Amino acid sequence: MNYKVKYIEGVAYMMAVLFFYAAISKMVELDIFFKQLAKSPLMPFNMEEKAGTAVLIVEFLVVYFVYKKEFKKTLILSFVLMMFFSLYIGYLMYFSYYIPCSCGGILGNMSWNVHLIFNSVLTVIVAIAYLVSQ
């Protein structure tokens, strides 16, 4: 196995672990997750449960794709999620008075600046892995 394949698979597994952890952390405190989503200035009225459920499904889908060894799909979905979460955090940081935290576990304890940097770095790592996979 060459380094290119190891990098691609390593990044895919890393993202699956991250999203599995994030999804489980949200599910453990599902009511709090939905309540925080409801406080988001970008959340349409009464859509927090549908939006939250969709986020959980997509996070678990990343795990499923790794399980099925669909590494390109894992990378694409991870990239889309990380871009979405990064843009969302950036928007809230710069344009919102209140920033609801719907992240679970350790991620929820990060400052918003650290969280944005963390997400941005992971987004770049995933993008590189996808480009290498071409």
Accessible surface in RSA format (square Angstrom, percent):
REM  Atomic radii and reference values for relative SASA: ProtOr
REM  Chains: A
REM  Algorithm: Lee & Richards
REM  Probe-radius: 1.40
REM  Slices: 20
REM RES _ NUM      All-atoms   Total-Side   Main-Chain    Non-polar    All polar
REM                ABS   REL    ABS   REL    ABS   REL    ABS   REL    ABS   REL
RES MET A   1   157.89  81.8  75.62  50.0  82.26 195.9  82.63  70.2  75.26  99.7
RES ASN A   2    86.00  59.3  75.40  72.9  10.59  25.5  38.93  93.7  47.06  45.5
RES TYR A   3   187.49  87.5 183.20 104.2   4.29  11.2 135.82 102.1  51.67  63.7
RES LYS A   4   100.59  49.1  92.12  56.5   8.47  20.2  54.33  48.9  46.26  49.3
RES VAL A   5    53.67  35.3  53.33  48.3   0.33   0.8  53.67  46.6   0.00   0.0
RES LYS A   6   108.04  52.7  98.55  60.5   9.49  22.6  52.79  47.5  55.25  58.8
RES TYR A   7    80.59  37.6  72.06  41.0   8.53  22.2  74.38  55.9   6.21   7.7
RES ILE A   8    16.47   9.4  16.47  12.3   0.00   0.0  16.47  11.9   0.00   0.0
RES GLU A   9    41.60  23.9  41.60  31.5   0.00   0.0   6.17  11.9  35.42  28.9
RES GLY A  10    38.48  47.5   0.00   N/A  38.48  47.5  32.67  89.7   5.81  13.0
RES VAL A  11     8.38   5.5   6.96   6.3   1.42   3.4   7.73   6.7   0.65   1.8
RES ALA A  12     0.00   0.0   0.00   0.0   0.00   0.0   0.00   0.0   0.00   0.0
RES TYR A  13    88.20  41.2  87.97  50.0   0.23   0.6  77.12  58.0  11.07  13.7
RES MET A  14    76.35  39.5  67.64  44.8   8.72  20.8  40.45  34.4  35.91  47.6
RES MET A  15     0.10   0.1   0.10   0.1   0.00   0.0   0.00   0.0   0.10   0.1
RES ALA A  16     7.12   6.5   6.61  10.2   0.51   1.2   6.97   9.8   0.16   0.4
RES VAL A  17   104.16  68.5 101.01  91.4   3.15   7.6 103.72  90.1   0.44   1.2
RES LEU A  18    27.36  15.2  23.58  16.9   3.78   9.5  27.23  19.1   0.13   0.4
RES PHE A  19     4.65   2.3   4.65   2.9   0.00   0.0   4.65   2.8   0.00   0.0
RES PHE A  20    97.54  48.8  97.54  60.4   0.00   0.0  97.54  59.1   0.00   0.0
RES TYR A  21    81.49  38.0  78.60  44.7   2.90   7.5  74.59  56.1   6.90   8.5
RES ALA A  22     5.88   5.4   5.88   9.1   0.00   0.0   5.88   8.3   0.00   0.0
RES ALA A  23     0.00   0.0   0.00   0.0   0.00   0.0   0.00   0.0   0.00   0.0
RES ILE A  24    69.47  39.5  69.47  51.8   0.00   0.0  69.47  50.0   0.00   0.0
RES SER A  25    18.33  15.5   7.89  10.5  10.44  24.0   7.90  16.8  10.44  14.6
RES LYS A  26    16.41   8.0  13.58   8.3   2.83   6.7   8.69   7.8   7.72   8.2
RES MET A  27    91.69  47.5  76.90  50.9  14.80  35.2  75.84  64.5  15.85  21.0
RES VAL A  28   115.88  76.3  83.15  75.3  32.73  78.9  90.86  78.9  25.02  67.9
RES GLU A  29    94.76  54.4  87.90  66.5   6.87  16.4  23.42  45.3  71.34  58.2
RES LEU A  30    63.13  35.2  60.10  43.0   3.03   7.6  60.10  42.2   3.03   8.2
RES ASP A  31   101.45  71.1  97.39  96.9   4.05   9.6  22.02  51.8  79.42  79.2
RES ILE A  32    92.95  52.9  92.62  69.0   0.33   0.8  92.89  66.9   0.06   0.2
RES PHE A  33     8.12   4.1   5.26   3.3   2.86   7.4   7.81   4.7   0.30   0.9
RES PHE A  34    26.52  13.3  26.41  16.4   0.11   0.3  26.52  16.1   0.00   0.0
RES LYS A  35   132.02  64.4 127.98  78.5   4.04   9.6  79.00  71.1  53.02  56.5
RES GLN A  36    31.60  17.7  31.46  23.0   0.14   0.3   2.38   5.1  29.23  22.2
RES LEU A  37    16.64   9.3  16.11  11.5   0.53   1.3  16.64  11.7   0.00   0.0
RES ALA A  38    50.39  46.3  26.66  41.1  23.73  54.0  27.60  38.9  22.79  60.4
RES LYS A  39   111.91  54.6  91.60  56.2  20.31  48.4  60.80  54.7  51.11  54.4
RES SER A  40     6.62   5.6   1.00   1.3   5.63  13.0   0.31   0.7   6.31   8.8
RES PRO A  41    76.69  55.9  35.98  32.8  40.71 148.0  48.58  40.1  28.11 174.7
RES LEU A  42    87.96  49.0  62.44  44.7  25.52  64.1  67.55  47.4  20.41  54.9
RES MET A  43    39.83  20.6  20.91  13.8  18.91  45.0  20.09  17.1  19.74  26.1
RES PRO A  44    82.67  60.2  69.72  63.6  12.94  47.0  81.90  67.6   0.76   4.7
RES PHE A  45   180.93  90.5 154.84  95.9  26.08  67.9 161.63  98.0  19.30  55.2
RES ASN A  46   102.16  70.4  79.38  76.7  22.77  54.8  24.10  58.0  78.06  75.4
RES MET A  47    74.71  38.7  74.71  49.4   0.00   0.0  54.34  46.2  20.38  27.0
RES GLU A  48    33.68  19.3  33.68  25.5   0.00   0.0   1.76   3.4  31.92  26.1
RES GLU A  49   108.10  62.1 107.13  81.0   0.97   2.3  24.81  48.0  83.30  68.0
RES LYS A  50   142.99  69.8 132.70  81.4  10.29  24.5  85.53  77.0  57.46  61.2
RES ALA A  51    30.61  28.1  22.00  33.9   8.61  19.6  29.90  42.1   0.71   1.9
RES GLY A  52     0.00   0.0   0.00   N/A   0.00   0.0   0.00   0.0   0.00   0.0
RES THR A  53    63.12  44.9  63.07  63.9   0.06   0.1  47.73  64.1  15.39  23.3
RES ALA A  54    50.42  46.4  46.33  71.5   4.09   9.3  50.14  70.6   0.28   0.8
RES VAL A  55    28.37  18.7  26.26  23.8   2.11   5.1  28.30  24.6   0.07   0.2
RES LEU A  56    15.84   8.8  15.84  11.3   0.00   0.0  15.84  11.1   0.00   0.0
RES ILE A  57   104.97  59.7 101.25  75.4   3.72   9.0 103.65  74.6   1.32   3.6
RES VAL A  58    41.60  27.4  41.60  37.7   0.00   0.0  41.60  36.1   0.00   0.0
RES GLU A  59     0.82   0.5   0.82   0.6   0.00   0.0   0.00   0.0   0.82   0.7
RES PHE A  60    61.43  30.7  58.00  35.9   3.43   8.9  58.30  35.3   3.12   8.9
RES LEU A  61    65.72  36.6  63.21  45.2   2.51   6.3  65.17  45.8   0.55   1.5
RES VAL A  62     0.00   0.0   0.00   0.0   0.00   0.0   0.00   0.0   0.00   0.0
RES VAL A  63    40.47  26.6  39.95  36.2   0.52   1.3  39.95  34.7   0.52   1.4
RES TYR A  64   106.97  49.9 103.12  58.7   3.85  10.0  75.97  57.1  30.99  38.2
RES PHE A  65    34.10  17.1  34.10  21.1   0.00   0.0  34.10  20.7   0.00   0.0
RES VAL A  66     8.16   5.4   7.75   7.0   0.40   1.0   7.75   6.7   0.40   1.1
RES TYR A  67   167.40  78.2 146.31  83.2  21.09  54.9 105.86  79.6  61.54  75.9
RES LYS A  68   106.33  51.9  87.09  53.4  19.23  45.8  36.53  32.9  69.80  74.3
RES LYS A  69   130.72  63.8 113.03  69.4  17.69  42.1  82.35  74.1  48.37  51.5
RES GLU A  70    70.47  40.5  67.56  51.1   2.90   6.9   8.77  17.0  61.69  50.4
RES PHE A  71    27.52  13.8  24.53  15.2   2.98   7.8  24.53  14.9   2.98   8.5
RES LYS A  72    96.40  47.0  94.13  57.8   2.27   5.4  58.28  52.5  38.12  40.6
RES LYS A  73   103.09  50.3 100.18  61.5   2.91   6.9  57.79  52.0  45.30  48.2
RES THR A  74     0.00   0.0   0.00   0.0   0.00   0.0   0.00   0.0   0.00   0.0
RES LEU A  75     0.00   0.0   0.00   0.0   0.00   0.0   0.00   0.0   0.00   0.0
RES ILE A  76    83.42  47.5  80.88  60.3   2.54   6.1  83.42  60.1   0.00   0.0
RES LEU A  77    32.54  18.1  32.34  23.1   0.19   0.5  32.54  22.8   0.00   0.0
RES SER A  78     0.00   0.0   0.00   0.0   0.00   0.0   0.00   0.0   0.00   0.0
RES PHE A  79    72.37  36.2  72.37  44.8   0.00   0.0  72.37  43.9   0.00   0.0
RES VAL A  80    82.04  54.0  79.38  71.9   2.66   6.4  81.10  70.5   0.93   2.5
RES LEU A  81    12.72   7.1  12.58   9.0   0.13   0.3  12.72   8.9   0.00   0.0
RES MET A  82     4.07   2.1   4.07   2.7   0.00   0.0   2.42   2.1   1.65   2.2
RES MET A  83    70.18  36.3  70.18  46.4   0.00   0.0  57.58  49.0  12.60  16.7
RES PHE A  84   111.52  55.8 108.13  67.0   3.39   8.8 111.23  67.4   0.29   0.8
RES PHE A  85    38.04  19.0  38.04  23.6   0.00   0.0  38.04  23.1   0.00   0.0
RES SER A  86    12.44  10.5  10.65  14.2   1.79   4.1  10.90  23.2   1.54   2.2
RES LEU A  87   118.73  66.1 112.57  80.5   6.16  15.5 114.72  80.6   4.00  10.8
RES TYR A  88    41.07  19.2  36.64  20.8   4.43  11.5  38.50  28.9   2.58   3.2
RES ILE A  89     6.49   3.7   6.49   4.8   0.00   0.0   6.49   4.7   0.00   0.0
RES GLY A  90    13.29  16.4   0.00   N/A  13.29  16.4  13.00  35.7   0.30   0.7
RES TYR A  91    88.27  41.2  82.76  47.1   5.51  14.3  51.18  38.5  37.08  45.7
RES LEU A  92     0.02   0.0   0.02   0.0   0.00   0.0   0.02   0.0   0.00   0.0
RES MET A  93    40.85  21.2  15.24  10.1  25.61  61.0  15.74  13.4  25.10  33.3
RES TYR A  94   154.50  72.1 124.28  70.7  30.22  78.6  94.67  71.1  59.83  73.8
RES PHE A  95   151.62  75.9 115.37  71.5  36.25  94.3 123.78  75.0  27.84  79.7
RES SER A  96    24.16  20.4   4.15   5.5  20.00  46.1   7.04  15.0  17.11  24.0
RES TYR A  97   226.46 105.7 187.71 106.8  38.75 100.8 148.20 111.4  78.25  96.5
RES TYR A  98    94.67  44.2  92.20  52.5   2.47   6.4  81.75  61.4  12.92  15.9
RES ILE A  99    43.04  24.5  26.85  20.0  16.20  39.0  26.85  19.3  16.20  44.0
RES PRO A 100     4.32   3.1   1.54   1.4   2.78  10.1   1.95   1.6   2.37  14.7
RES CYS A 101    43.43  32.9  34.75  38.8   8.68  20.4  25.57  64.8  17.86  19.3
RES SER A 102    22.63  19.1  16.85  22.5   5.78  13.3   3.68   7.8  18.95  26.6
RES CYS A 103    38.62  29.2  22.99  25.6  15.62  36.7   1.48   3.7  37.14  40.0
RES GLY A 104     8.68  10.7   0.00   N/A   8.68  10.7   8.60  23.6   0.07   0.2
RES GLY A 105    40.25  49.6   0.00   N/A  40.25  49.6  24.21  66.4  16.04  35.9
RES ILE A 106   120.78  68.7 119.85  89.3   0.94   2.3 119.85  86.3   0.94   2.5
RES LEU A 107    20.73  11.5  20.20  14.4   0.53   1.3  20.20  14.2   0.53   1.4
RES GLY A 108    26.11  32.2   0.00   N/A  26.11  32.2   6.21  17.1  19.90  44.6
RES ASN A 109   130.51  90.0  95.84  92.6  34.67  83.5  31.00  74.6  99.51  96.2
RES MET A 110    47.66  24.7  27.99  18.5  19.66  46.8  34.87  29.6  12.79  16.9
RES SER A 111    62.75  53.0  46.76  62.4  15.99  36.8  53.61 114.2   9.14  12.8
RES TRP A 112    58.63  23.5  55.93  27.1   2.69   6.3  37.57  20.0  21.05  34.2
RES ASN A 113    92.06  63.5  89.47  86.5   2.59   6.2  20.86  50.2  71.20  68.8
RES VAL A 114    78.66  51.8  77.99  70.6   0.67   1.6  78.37  68.1   0.29   0.8
RES HIS A 115     9.98   5.5   9.98   6.9   0.00   0.0   0.00   0.0   9.98  11.6
RES LEU A 116    37.67  21.0  37.67  26.9   0.00   0.0  37.67  26.5   0.00   0.0
RES ILE A 117   110.92  63.1 108.93  81.2   1.99   4.8 110.92  79.9   0.00   0.0
RES PHE A 118    61.44  30.7  55.44  34.3   6.00  15.6  61.00  37.0   0.45   1.3
RES ASN A 119     4.71   3.2   4.71   4.5   0.00   0.0   0.00   0.0   4.71   4.5
RES SER A 120    47.02  39.7  43.48  58.0   3.54   8.2  32.22  68.6  14.81  20.7
RES VAL A 121    78.70  51.8  76.31  69.1   2.40   5.8  78.63  68.3   0.08   0.2
RES LEU A 122    15.00   8.4  15.00  10.7   0.00   0.0  15.00  10.5   0.00   0.0
RES THR A 123    10.13   7.2  10.13  10.3   0.00   0.0  10.13  13.6   0.00   0.0
RES VAL A 124    85.50  56.3  84.35  76.4   1.15   2.8  85.50  74.3   0.00   0.0
RES ILE A 125    50.07  28.5  50.07  37.3   0.00   0.0  50.07  36.1   0.00   0.0
RES VAL A 126     0.00   0.0   0.00   0.0   0.00   0.0   0.00   0.0   0.00   0.0
RES ALA A 127    28.75  26.4  25.42  39.2   3.34   7.6  28.61  40.3   0.14   0.4
RES ILE A 128    80.67  45.9  80.41  59.9   0.26   0.6  80.67  58.1   0.00   0.0
RES ALA A 129     0.00   0.0   0.00   0.0   0.00   0.0   0.00   0.0   0.00   0.0
RES TYR A 130    65.45  30.6  65.45  37.2   0.00   0.0  37.28  28.0  28.17  34.7
RES LEU A 131   123.44  68.7 110.50  79.1  12.94  32.5 110.86  77.9  12.58  33.9
RES VAL A 132    48.94  32.2  39.53  35.8   9.41  22.7  47.02  40.9   1.91   5.2
RES SER A 133    17.65  14.9   3.24   4.3  14.41  33.2   4.35   9.3  13.31  18.6
RES GLN A 134   114.32  63.9  65.69  48.0  48.63 115.8  58.92 125.4  55.40  42.0
END  Absolute sums over single chains surface
CHAIN  1 A     8012.9       6941.4       1071.5       5750.0       2262.9
END  Absolute sums over all chains
TOTAL          8012.9       6941.4       1071.5       5750.0       2262.9
